[in-house]
Amino acid sequence: MTPKEKAKELVEKAKKASSYQYQEYAGAHYTWFEHDIDTLRLIALITVDEILKSFGTLTNGNVFYTTFNAIEYYKEVKQEIINL
């Protein structure tokens, strides 16, 4: 998956996760709430930042190394999210 495709996927997942349905108590009316694109991009950027922060961290006394390619990939994903 290209960084651009991954960026779009993360924004779409943010949209699905942050949208919710509201049903009126007395009737069958449904209202969908959706964040604007800037909020969705912010959610996706937070996700990528958390992924980047997790690379090379200590967990249960073990050091986990991440390849340079993975780090660069997610930096590119972050830039693509900003460009959306």
Buried (B, 14 or more C-beta within 10 A) or exposed (E): EEBBEBBBEBBEBBBEEEEEEEEEEEEEEEEEEEBEEEEBBBBBBEBBEEBBEEBEEEEEEEEEEBEEEEBEBBEBBBEBBEEB
